[in-house]
Amino acid sequence: MKKRIITAVVLAAVLLPLVILDHHKYPLVGHLFLAVGIIFSIIASFEIMSLFSKQHPSLGILRLLVPFMSGTLVYTIYLATTQGLSISDPAEASTVYHLLTMGLFILYVVIALGHAVFARNSSGNDMMASILTLTYCGLLLGFVINIRFLEPFSDQDFVYFRGGRSFGYLYAIVFATDTFAYFIGSKFGRRKLCPEISLNKSVEGAIAGLIAGSIFGVAAVFLFKIARPVGTKEVLFTILVSFFVSMLLSFAVQVGDLVASKIKRTYDVKDFGKIFPGHGGVLDRFDSLIFSGAVYYIIVLFVKVIYIWSA
């Protein structure tokens, strides 16, 4: 427990300033956060590829190559989020940047599949291991990392997506979902949610986490000013929409946790890695955030597309 607390304090001391400080005012903060995010993606990919390689040694060089691929995917998503290339039309820019990301992802998948085809003693499991890692630690984790660089469409908009605020909103949902699912499930849980994955998770705990995550999410929307309603009708509309969006994200939190647990149980390990004493690896520490963060990023992306088209 002592190691776990010390690790959490150190992580908070490192990451919180990088999330909270304005990267426009202090550009170094943005560069450092991106660097840390890419490093996390590479480490996470190496953790899971090392896990796969124990049962599938034919993965060979992909154990080292796929983490590099994941890191570059994080960077291309960064370009897509910040529009780091010079294209004047925002609609065209958004399309080009995200096509670049997907094109690179497809190229990496082709390379990984080609290796699996020609490697001696390889199987379909080798193919799926590489694709899963690129998706999980490259695309999904890349979306989460780049939430930091989200910007509002304009200062007058009803919704105000911005990196630090978005992370505050997401962590409120993650915290409430995990906390209430654990305590309510421990005290009142009777029906197992997924006994083949985790004996400790219950249906009652999952429902409690879903409700708590939704309620805390609504509160966080107002606390972090993700939405800025004016008048009673807009306030009620904000509460209704944010409740269902937060419920979706809370559901994604629990799915992300179950996916990570399923992989670990399949390969009979307790943790993905040991980089964070008391917590395990990168994926162990952030598994609940990966799916919910990716869903949030995609929601913002769709809202942005609608905003551009309607402008």
Contacts in CASP RR format, 6 or more apart in sequence:
PFRMAT RR
TARGET T0000
AUTHOR 0000-0000-0000
METHOD contacts of the structure
MODEL  1
MKKRIITAVVLAAVLLPLVILDHHKYPLVGHLFLAVGIIFSIIASFEIMS
LFSKQHPSLGILRLLVPFMSGTLVYTIYLATTQGLSISDPAEASTVYHLL
TMGLFILYVVIALGHAVFARNSSGNDMMASILTLTYCGLLLGFVINIRFL
EPFSDQDFVYFRGGRSFGYLYAIVFATDTFAYFIGSKFGRRKLCPEISLN
KSVEGAIAGLIAGSIFGVAAVFLFKIARPVGTKEVLFTILVSFFVSMLLS
FAVQVGDLVASKIKRTYDVKDFGKIFPGHGGVLDRFDSLIFSGAVYYIIV
LFVKVIYIWSA
3 277 0 8 1.000
3 278 0 8 1.000
4 277 0 8 1.000
4 278 0 8 1.000
4 279 0 8 1.000
6 277 0 8 1.000
7 276 0 8 1.000
7 277 0 8 1.000
7 278 0 8 1.000
7 279 0 8 1.000
8 279 0 8 1.000
11 276 0 8 1.000
11 285 0 8 1.000
14 36 0 8 1.000
15 36 0 8 1.000
17 29 0 8 1.000
18 29 0 8 1.000
18 30 0 8 1.000
18 32 0 8 1.000
18 33 0 8 1.000
18 36 0 8 1.000
18 148 0 8 1.000
19 33 0 8 1.000
19 148 0 8 1.000
19 163 0 8 1.000
19 164 0 8 1.000
19 167 0 8 1.000
20 164 0 8 1.000
21 29 0 8 1.000
22 29 0 8 1.000
23 29 0 8 1.000
23 30 0 8 1.000
23 33 0 8 1.000
23 148 0 8 1.000
23 149 0 8 1.000
30 148 0 8 1.000
30 149 0 8 1.000
33 145 0 8 1.000
33 148 0 8 1.000
34 74 0 8 1.000
34 75 0 8 1.000
34 78 0 8 1.000
34 145 0 8 1.000
34 148 0 8 1.000
34 149 0 8 1.000
37 74 0 8 1.000
37 142 0 8 1.000
37 145 0 8 1.000
38 71 0 8 1.000
38 74 0 8 1.000
38 75 0 8 1.000
38 145 0 8 1.000
40 141 0 8 1.000
40 145 0 8 1.000
40 282 0 8 1.000
40 286 0 8 1.000
41 67 0 8 1.000
41 70 0 8 1.000
41 71 0 8 1.000
41 73 0 8 1.000
41 74 0 8 1.000
41 137 0 8 1.000
41 138 0 8 1.000
41 141 0 8 1.000
41 142 0 8 1.000
41 145 0 8 1.000
42 67 0 8 1.000
42 68 0 8 1.000
42 70 0 8 1.000
42 71 0 8 1.000
43 67 0 8 1.000
43 275 0 8 1.000
43 281 0 8 1.000
43 282 0 8 1.000
44 70 0 8 1.000
44 136 0 8 1.000
44 137 0 8 1.000
44 141 0 8 1.000
44 272 0 8 1.000
44 281 0 8 1.000
44 282 0 8 1.000
44 283 0 8 1.000
44 286 0 8 1.000
45 66 0 8 1.000
45 67 0 8 1.000
45 69 0 8 1.000
45 70 0 8 1.000
45 71 0 8 1.000
45 133 0 8 1.000
45 134 0 8 1.000
45 137 0 8 1.000
45 138 0 8 1.000
46 63 0 8 1.000
46 64 0 8 1.000
46 67 0 8 1.000
47 272 0 8 1.000
47 273 0 8 1.000
47 275 0 8 1.000
47 281 0 8 1.000
47 282 0 8 1.000
47 283 0 8 1.000
48 132 0 8 1.000
48 133 0 8 1.000
48 136 0 8 1.000
48 137 0 8 1.000
48 263 0 8 1.000
48 272 0 8 1.000
48 283 0 8 1.000
49 59 0 8 1.000
49 62 0 8 1.000
49 63 0 8 1.000
49 66 0 8 1.000
49 67 0 8 1.000
49 129 0 8 1.000
49 130 0 8 1.000
49 133 0 8 1.000
50 63 0 8 1.000
51 263 0 8 1.000
51 267 0 8 1.000
51 269 0 8 1.000
51 272 0 8 1.000
52 59 0 8 1.000
52 63 0 8 1.000
52 125 0 8 1.000
52 129 0 8 1.000
52 133 0 8 1.000
52 267 0 8 1.000
53 59 0 8 1.000
53 60 0 8 1.000
53 63 0 8 1.000
54 267 0 8 1.000
55 125 0 8 1.000
55 267 0 8 1.000
56 122 0 8 1.000
56 123 0 8 1.000
56 125 0 8 1.000
56 126 0 8 1.000
56 129 0 8 1.000
58 116 0 8 1.000
58 119 0 8 1.000
58 120 0 8 1.000
58 121 0 8 1.000
58 122 0 8 1.000
58 123 0 8 1.000
58 126 0 8 1.000
59 119 0 8 1.000
59 122 0 8 1.000
59 126 0 8 1.000
59 129 0 8 1.000
59 130 0 8 1.000
60 119 0 8 1.000
61 115 0 8 1.000
62 112 0 8 1.000
62 115 0 8 1.000
62 126 0 8 1.000
62 129 0 8 1.000
62 130 0 8 1.000
65 111 0 8 1.000
66 108 0 8 1.000
66 112 0 8 1.000
66 130 0 8 1.000
66 133 0 8 1.000
66 134 0 8 1.000
67 137 0 8 1.000
69 108 0 8 1.000
69 111 0 8 1.000
69 134 0 8 1.000
69 138 0 8 1.000
70 133 0 8 1.000
70 134 0 8 1.000
70 137 0 8 1.000
70 138 0 8 1.000
70 141 0 8 1.000
71 138 0 8 1.000
72 104 0 8 1.000
73 101 0 8 1.000
73 104 0 8 1.000
73 105 0 8 1.000
73 108 0 8 1.000
73 134 0 8 1.000
73 138 0 8 1.000
73 139 0 8 1.000
73 142 0 8 1.000
74 138 0 8 1.000
74 141 0 8 1.000
74 142 0 8 1.000
74 145 0 8 1.000
74 146 0 8 1.000
76 97 0 8 1.000
76 100 0 8 1.000
76 101 0 8 1.000
76 104 0 8 1.000
77 101 0 8 1.000
77 139 0 8 1.000
77 142 0 8 1.000
77 143 0 8 1.000
77 145 0 8 1.000
77 146 0 8 1.000
78 145 0 8 1.000
78 146 0 8 1.000
78 149 0 8 1.000
79 85 0 8 1.000
79 97 0 8 1.000
79 100 0 8 1.000
80 94 0 8 1.000
80 97 0 8 1.000
80 98 0 8 1.000
80 100 0 8 1.000
80 101 0 8 1.000
80 146 0 8 1.000
81 97 0 8 1.000
81 146 0 8 1.000
81 149 0 8 1.000
81 150 0 8 1.000
82 149 0 8 1.000
83 90 0 8 1.000
83 93 0 8 1.000
83 94 0 8 1.000
83 97 0 8 1.000
84 97 0 8 1.000
85 93 0 8 1.000
85 96 0 8 1.000
85 97 0 8 1.000
87 93 0 8 1.000
87 96 0 8 1.000
90 308 0 8 1.000
91 305 0 8 1.000
91 308 0 8 1.000
91 309 0 8 1.000
94 301 0 8 1.000
94 304 0 8 1.000
94 305 0 8 1.000
94 308 0 8 1.000
98 301 0 8 1.000
101 139 0 8 1.000
105 134 0 8 1.000
105 139 0 8 1.000
108 134 0 8 1.000
109 130 0 8 1.000
109 131 0 8 1.000
109 134 0 8 1.000
112 127 0 8 1.000
112 130 0 8 1.000
112 131 0 8 1.000
112 134 0 8 1.000
113 127 0 8 1.000
113 130 0 8 1.000
113 131 0 8 1.000
115 122 0 8 1.000
115 126 0 8 1.000
115 130 0 8 1.000
116 122 0 8 1.000
116 123 0 8 1.000
116 124 0 8 1.000
116 126 0 8 1.000
116 127 0 8 1.000
116 130 0 8 1.000
119 126 0 8 1.000
136 283 0 8 1.000
136 290 0 8 1.000
137 283 0 8 1.000
139 294 0 8 1.000
140 290 0 8 1.000
140 291 0 8 1.000
140 294 0 8 1.000
141 286 0 8 1.000
141 290 0 8 1.000
141 294 0 8 1.000
142 294 0 8 1.000
143 293 0 8 1.000
143 294 0 8 1.000
143 297 0 8 1.000
143 298 0 8 1.000
144 286 0 8 1.000
144 289 0 8 1.000
144 290 0 8 1.000
144 293 0 8 1.000
144 294 0 8 1.000
144 297 0 8 1.000
146 297 0 8 1.000
147 163 0 8 1.000
147 166 0 8 1.000
147 167 0 8 1.000
147 170 0 8 1.000
147 293 0 8 1.000
147 296 0 8 1.000
147 297 0 8 1.000
147 300 0 8 1.000
148 163 0 8 1.000
148 164 0 8 1.000
148 167 0 8 1.000
149 163 0 8 1.000
150 161 0 8 1.000
150 162 0 8 1.000
150 163 0 8 1.000
150 166 0 8 1.000
150 297 0 8 1.000
150 300 0 8 1.000
151 161 0 8 1.000
151 162 0 8 1.000
151 163 0 8 1.000
152 159 0 8 1.000
152 160 0 8 1.000
152 161 0 8 1.000
152 162 0 8 1.000
153 159 0 8 1.000
153 161 0 8 1.000
153 304 0 8 1.000
153 307 0 8 1.000
157 228 0 8 1.000
157 307 0 8 1.000
158 227 0 8 1.000
158 228 0 8 1.000
158 229 0 8 1.000
158 234 0 8 1.000
159 226 0 8 1.000
159 227 0 8 1.000
159 228 0 8 1.000
159 303 0 8 1.000
160 225 0 8 1.000
160 226 0 8 1.000
160 227 0 8 1.000
160 228 0 8 1.000
161 226 0 8 1.000
161 300 0 8 1.000
161 303 0 8 1.000
164 224 0 8 1.000
165 224 0 8 1.000
165 225 0 8 1.000
165 226 0 8 1.000
166 224 0 8 1.000
166 226 0 8 1.000
166 296 0 8 1.000
166 300 0 8 1.000
168 220 0 8 1.000
168 224 0 8 1.000
169 217 0 8 1.000
169 220 0 8 1.000
169 221 0 8 1.000
169 224 0 8 1.000
169 226 0 8 1.000
169 296 0 8 1.000
170 249 0 8 1.000
170 289 0 8 1.000
170 292 0 8 1.000
170 293 0 8 1.000
170 296 0 8 1.000
171 289 0 8 1.000
172 213 0 8 1.000
172 216 0 8 1.000
172 217 0 8 1.000
172 219 0 8 1.000
172 220 0 8 1.000
172 223 0 8 1.000
173 213 0 8 1.000
173 216 0 8 1.000
173 217 0 8 1.000
173 220 0 8 1.000
173 246 0 8 1.000
173 249 0 8 1.000
173 250 0 8 1.000
173 253 0 8 1.000
173 292 0 8 1.000
174 253 0 8 1.000
174 288 0 8 1.000
174 289 0 8 1.000
174 292 0 8 1.000
175 216 0 8 1.000
176 209 0 8 1.000
176 212 0 8 1.000
176 213 0 8 1.000
176 215 0 8 1.000
176 216 0 8 1.000
176 217 0 8 1.000
176 250 0 8 1.000
177 209 0 8 1.000
177 210 0 8 1.000
177 212 0 8 1.000
177 213 0 8 1.000
177 250 0 8 1.000
177 253 0 8 1.000
177 254 0 8 1.000
177 288 0 8 1.000
178 209 0 8 1.000
178 253 0 8 1.000
178 257 0 8 1.000
178 288 0 8 1.000
179 209 0 8 1.000
179 212 0 8 1.000
180 205 0 8 1.000
180 208 0 8 1.000
180 209 0 8 1.000
180 211 0 8 1.000
180 212 0 8 1.000
180 213 0 8 1.000
181 201 0 8 1.000
181 205 0 8 1.000
181 206 0 8 1.000
181 208 0 8 1.000
181 209 0 8 1.000
181 212 0 8 1.000
181 254 0 8 1.000
182 205 0 8 1.000
184 204 0 8 1.000
184 205 0 8 1.000
184 208 0 8 1.000
184 209 0 8 1.000
185 201 0 8 1.000
185 202 0 8 1.000
185 204 0 8 1.000
185 205 0 8 1.000
185 208 0 8 1.000
186 200 0 8 1.000
188 202 0 8 1.000
188 204 0 8 1.000
188 205 0 8 1.000
188 208 0 8 1.000
189 202 0 8 1.000
189 203 0 8 1.000
189 204 0 8 1.000
189 205 0 8 1.000
190 202 0 8 1.000
190 203 0 8 1.000
190 204 0 8 1.000
191 202 0 8 1.000
191 203 0 8 1.000
191 204 0 8 1.000
192 199 0 8 1.000
192 201 0 8 1.000
192 202 0 8 1.000
192 203 0 8 1.000
193 201 0 8 1.000
193 202 0 8 1.000
193 203 0 8 1.000
193 205 0 8 1.000
193 206 0 8 1.000
193 258 0 8 1.000
194 201 0 8 1.000
194 258 0 8 1.000
196 265 0 8 1.000
197 258 0 8 1.000
197 261 0 8 1.000
197 262 0 8 1.000
197 265 0 8 1.000
198 258 0 8 1.000
198 261 0 8 1.000
198 265 0 8 1.000
201 258 0 8 1.000
206 254 0 8 1.000
209 250 0 8 1.000
209 254 0 8 1.000
210 247 0 8 1.000
210 250 0 8 1.000
210 251 0 8 1.000
210 254 0 8 1.000
212 250 0 8 1.000
213 246 0 8 1.000
213 247 0 8 1.000
213 249 0 8 1.000
213 250 0 8 1.000
213 253 0 8 1.000
214 243 0 8 1.000
214 244 0 8 1.000
214 246 0 8 1.000
214 247 0 8 1.000
214 250 0 8 1.000
215 243 0 8 1.000
215 246 0 8 1.000
216 246 0 8 1.000
217 242 0 8 1.000
217 243 0 8 1.000
217 246 0 8 1.000
217 249 0 8 1.000
218 239 0 8 1.000
218 242 0 8 1.000
218 243 0 8 1.000
218 246 0 8 1.000
220 226 0 8 1.000
220 246 0 8 1.000
221 227 0 8 1.000
221 238 0 8 1.000
221 242 0 8 1.000
221 246 0 8 1.000
222 238 0 8 1.000
226 242 0 8 1.000
227 238 0 8 1.000
227 242 0 8 1.000
229 235 0 8 1.000
229 237 0 8 1.000
229 238 0 8 1.000
245 299 0 8 1.000
248 295 0 8 1.000
249 292 0 8 1.000
249 293 0 8 1.000
249 295 0 8 1.000
249 296 0 8 1.000
250 292 0 8 1.000
252 291 0 8 1.000
252 292 0 8 1.000
252 293 0 8 1.000
252 294 0 8 1.000
252 295 0 8 1.000
253 288 0 8 1.000
253 289 0 8 1.000
253 291 0 8 1.000
253 292 0 8 1.000
254 288 0 8 1.000
255 291 0 8 1.000
256 287 0 8 1.000
256 288 0 8 1.000
256 290 0 8 1.000
256 291 0 8 1.000
256 292 0 8 1.000
257 287 0 8 1.000
257 288 0 8 1.000
259 287 0 8 1.000
259 291 0 8 1.000
260 272 0 8 1.000
260 283 0 8 1.000
260 284 0 8 1.000
260 287 0 8 1.000
263 272 0 8 1.000
264 270 0 8 1.000
264 271 0 8 1.000
264 272 0 8 1.000
271 279 0 8 1.000
271 280 0 8 1.000
271 281 0 8 1.000
271 284 0 8 1.000
272 280 0 8 1.000
272 281 0 8 1.000
272 282 0 8 1.000
272 283 0 8 1.000
272 284 0 8 1.000
273 280 0 8 1.000
273 281 0 8 1.000
273 282 0 8 1.000
273 283 0 8 1.000
273 284 0 8 1.000
274 280 0 8 1.000
274 281 0 8 1.000
275 281 0 8 1.000
275 282 0 8 1.000
276 282 0 8 1.000
276 284 0 8 1.000
276 285 0 8 1.000
279 285 0 8 1.000
283 290 0 8 1.000
END
